Amino acid sequence: MYPKYITFDCYGTLTDFQMSRMTREIFSDRIASERMDRFVRDFGAYRFDEVLGEWKPYADVICTALERTCRRWGIDYRDSEGRRFYEAIPTWGPHPDVVEGLTKIADKIPLVIYSNADDEQIMSNVTKLEVPFYEVFTADTFKVYKPRLAAFEAMLDTLGCNPEDVLHVSSSFRYDLMPAHFMGIDNKAFVARNHEPYCPGYGATEIADIRGLSSLVGL
């Protein structure tokens, strides 16, 4: 039996989220190559930390996280660089497997996105996915970021469904699959994009890419 909805994380899972590549490019003149991996990890960690509290615009999430990272590393923070990340995001397109994978299921099961983004950003990314979505929600929509459970509550309440009605798909355990597990969403797919490891114990089925979704739902 098909799920009532397939719900997706967008950035990193569907959209090729190029934050790490941009970070390496922008800071290549200030961070030694042998230390760059750690700098990139720290920036990612501060972005995660910034979404755990009260909602604020996503541009503020990025800029504050970058400022904290620069302070920790003892280098100057430039607000123009934070804005550069934010303004680049809507230009990023999908991973190579995404359009093919979504096309196999889009006319059979309603597709939904919940993205840690601003409303002004997301539709540019969604348009590049080339398939129709039943709903597109953002942290801006509900004023709450994943991984907070309130994000999943808002999504399920708005869809008018229960946790057992959805299959949630993400390349991130920390942002998506762990809180989905805590919400009682048993049907979960982890897309192995190589930016987070698989975490056993949370009931997620690992797939190599979005093309694997069709067989997962019996299509």
C-alpha positions in Angstrom: 0.0 0.0 0.0 1.4 3.4 -1.0 2.0 6.1 1.7 -0.6 8.9 1.6 2.3 11.4 1.1 6.0 11.2 0.5 7.6 14.1 2.4 11.1 15.3 1.6 13.9 17.4 2.9 15.0 19.6 0.0 18.6 21.0 0.5 21.1 18.2 0.4 18.5 15.5 -0.4 16.9 16.8 -3.6 18.9 20.0 -4.3 22.7 19.8 -4.5 23.5 21.9 -1.5 26.8 23.4 -2.4 27.6 25.1 0.9 30.8 23.1 1.5 32.1 23.9 -2.0 31.4 27.6 -1.6 33.0 27.6 1.8 36.2 26.1 0.4 36.2 28.6 -2.4 35.5 31.7 -0.3 38.0 30.9 2.5 40.8 29.4 0.4 42.9 32.5 1.1 42.5 32.5 4.9 42.2 28.8 5.9 45.1 26.4 5.1 44.0 23.5 2.9 44.9 20.9 5.5 42.6 22.6 8.0 39.7 23.3 5.6 37.7 20.2 6.4 37.5 21.2 10.0 36.5 24.7 9.1 33.7 23.4 6.9 32.5 21.0 9.7 32.5 23.9 12.2 30.4 26.1 9.9 28.0 23.2 9.4 27.8 22.6 13.2 27.0 26.3 13.9 24.3 26.3 11.2 22.7 23.4 13.0 23.0 25.1 16.3 21.4 28.3 15.0 18.2 26.5 14.0 17.5 25.0 17.4 16.1 28.1 19.0 13.4 30.5 18.1 12.8 31.1 14.3 14.7 33.8 12.5 15.2 34.5 8.8 17.4 32.0 7.1 19.8 34.7 6.0 20.4 35.4 9.8 21.0 31.7 10.4 23.7 31.6 7.8 25.3 34.9 8.7 25.3 34.3 12.4 26.7 30.8 12.0 29.5 32.1 9.8 30.3 34.9 12.2 30.6 32.4 15.1 32.8 30.1 13.0 35.1 33.0 12.0 35.3 34.1 15.7 36.2 30.6 16.8 38.9 30.5 14.1 40.2 34.0 14.8 39.6 35.4 11.4 37.5 38.4 10.3 33.9 37.9 9.5 32.5 39.7 6.5 28.7 40.1 6.3 28.9 40.3 2.5 30.2 36.7 2.5 27.3 35.5 4.6 24.9 37.2 2.1 26.8 35.6 -0.7 25.9 32.1 0.6 22.3 33.1 1.0 21.9 34.6 -2.4 23.5 31.6 -4.1 21.2 29.0 -2.7 18.2 29.6 -5.1 20.5 29.1 -8.1 21.4 25.5 -7.1 19.8 22.7 -9.0 19.1 19.0 -8.2 21.4 16.1 -7.8 21.7 14.2 -11.1 19.4 11.4 -10.0 16.6 13.5 -8.7 14.4 14.4 -11.7 14.5 10.8 -13.0 13.6 9.4 -9.5 10.8 11.8 -8.8 9.3 11.4 -12.2 8.7 7.7 -11.5 6.4 8.5 -8.5 5.1 12.1 -8.9 1.9 11.1 -10.7 1.1 8.3 -8.3 1.8 9.7 -4.8 1.5 13.3 -3.6 5.0 14.8 -3.0 5.6 17.3 -0.2 8.7 19.3 0.8 9.6 20.8 4.2 12.8 22.8 3.8 14.8 24.9 6.2 14.6 27.8 3.9 12.9 31.2 3.4 9.8 31.4 1.2 11.6 33.7 -1.1 14.2 31.1 -1.9 12.6 27.8 -2.2 10.4 27.9 -5.3 13.5 28.6 -7.5 14.9 25.3 -6.2 11.6 23.5 -6.5 11.1 24.6 -10.1 14.4 23.0 -11.0 13.1 19.6 -9.7 10.8 19.5 -12.8 7.9 17.6 -11.1 4.7 18.9 -9.3 4.6 19.0 -5.6 1.4 18.8 -3.6 2.7 21.2 -0.9 6.0 23.1 -0.3 6.5 24.1 3.3 9.5 26.0 4.7 10.7 27.0 8.1 9.5 30.5 7.1 6.0 29.1 6.5 5.6 27.8 10.1 8.3 29.9 11.8 10.1 26.7 13.0 13.2 24.9 11.7 13.9 21.2 11.6 15.0 19.3 13.7 12.4 20.7 16.1 9.5 18.4 16.5 7.2 21.4 16.0 8.2 21.5 12.4 7.0 18.0 11.8 3.8 18.6 13.9 3.0 21.6 11.7 3.6 19.7 8.5 1.4 16.7 9.6 -1.4 18.9 11.0 -1.5 21.0 7.8 -1.6 17.9 5.6 -4.3 16.5 7.9 -2.6 13.1 8.3 -0.9 10.9 10.9 2.7 9.9 11.2 1.9 6.4 9.7 0.5 8.1 6.6 3.8 9.4 5.3 7.2 8.2 4.1 9.8 10.8 5.0 12.9 11.1 2.9 16.2 12.8 3.8 20.0 12.6 3.5 20.2 13.8 7.1 19.6 12.0 10.3 20.2 14.9 12.6 17.9 17.4 10.8 15.2 14.9 9.7 15.3 11.2 10.4 15.9 11.4 14.1 13.1 13.8 14.8 10.8 11.9 12.4 11.6 8.8 14.4 10.7 10.6 17.6 7.4 11.8 16.0 6.4 8.2 15.3 7.1 8.3 11.5 8.0 4.7 11.0 8.5 4.9 7.2 11.8 6.7 6.5 14.3 6.6 3.7 17.9 7.7 4.1 19.5 9.0 0.9 23.2 8.3 1.1 24.7 11.6 -0.1 28.0 11.1 1.8 27.6 14.2 4.0 26.2 12.2 6.9 26.7 8.6 7.9 23.9 6.0 8.2 22.7 5.8 11.8 21.2 2.4 12.8 18.5 2.2 15.3 16.2 4.9 13.8 14.3 2.6 11.4 15.4 4.3 8.1 15.9 2.3 4.9 19.1 3.4 3.1 18.9 4.1 -0.6 21.7 5.1 -2.9 19.7 7.9 -4.5 16.2 9.1 -5.3 15.9 6.5 -8.1 15.6 3.9 -5.4 12.3 5.4 -4.0 10.1 3.8 -6.6 11.0 0.2 -5.6 10.8 1.2 -1.9 7.1 2.1 -2.4 6.3 -0.8 -4.8 6.3 1.0 -8.1 
